[in-house]
Amino acid sequence: MWQHLRAAHRDGFEPWASMYIDGHGRHWHDTTKFIHHHDTWQTALRTPES
């Protein structure tokens, strides 16, 4: 979604171009970064405390 919004902003394709500027771009960028670390989160949550 972030890539779609970013490309739409670059190309002026509405309504997504405006949504990118209105905060949706930042939201989906941050969400993408969080999801990218999904495996790290799962490992950390499943590792028993020492």
VOPAGU-2260 file (C-alpha; in pm, 1 decimal, decimal comma):
REM VOPAGU-2260
SITE   aa  ch    i         X         Y         Z
SITE  MET   A    0       0,0       0,0       0,0
SITE  TRP   A    1     282,6     237,5      83,9
SITE  GLN   A    2     444,8     181,6    -253,8
SITE  HIS   A    3     109,2     237,8    -426,3
SITE  LEU   A    4      50,2     565,3    -241,9
SITE  ARG   A    5     404,6     684,8    -305,5
SITE  ALA   A    6     380,7     610,4    -678,0
SITE  ALA   A    7      38,1     777,4    -696,8
SITE  HIS   A    8     180,6    1086,3    -529,2
SITE  ARG   A    9     472,2    1091,4    -771,9
SITE  ASP   A   10     236,5    1053,6   -1070,9
SITE  GLY   A   11     -41,6    1281,6    -941,9
SITE  PHE   A   12    -296,0     997,7    -942,3
SITE  GLU   A   13    -587,9    1098,8    -721,5
SITE  PRO   A   14    -725,3    1038,2    -467,6
SITE  TRP   A   15    -419,1     842,5    -355,9
SITE  ALA   A   16    -175,9    1124,8    -428,1
SITE  SER   A   17    -349,9    1346,8    -172,2
SITE  MET   A   18    -387,3    1060,0      73,3
SITE  TYR   A   19     -10,3    1016,4      69,2
SITE  ILE   A   20      35,7    1377,8     178,2
SITE  ASP   A   21    -252,2    1367,3     429,4
SITE  GLY   A   22     -72,0    1116,6     650,6
SITE  HIS   A   23    -162,7     785,4     492,7
SITE  GLY   A   24     181,7     762,2     333,6
SITE  ARG   A   25     353,5     790,9     670,1
SITE  HIS   A   26     110,9     547,6     832,3
SITE  TRP   A   27     167,4     278,9     569,3
SITE  HIS   A   28     541,6     341,1     565,7
SITE  ASP   A   29     559,2     282,5     941,9
SITE  THR   A   30     328,5     -20,2     914,7
SITE  THR   A   31     550,9    -168,9     644,6
SITE  LYS   A   32     858,4    -123,3     863,6
SITE  PHE   A   33     680,1    -289,9    1157,5
SITE  ILE   A   34     563,5    -585,4     949,4
SITE  HIS   A   35     910,6    -624,2     801,6
SITE  HIS   A   36    1030,4    -710,9    1151,9
SITE  HIS   A   37     749,6    -963,4    1211,3
SITE  ASP   A   38     989,7   -1259,2    1243,2
SITE  THR   A   39    1202,7   -1067,6    1493,2
SITE  TRP   A   40     893,0    -994,8    1703,7
SITE  GLN   A   41     780,9   -1358,6    1695,1
SITE  THR   A   42    1123,5   -1483,0    1799,7
SITE  ALA   A   43    1144,4   -1232,1    2084,8
SITE  LEU   A   44     797,5   -1318,8    2211,6
SITE  ARG   A   45     860,7   -1693,7    2200,8
SITE  THR   A   46    1201,5   -1685,1    2370,0
SITE  PRO   A   47    1171,9   -1775,2    2738,2
SITE  GLU   A   48    1319,8   -1536,1    2990,2
SITE  SER   A   49    1658,5   -1626,0    3136,0
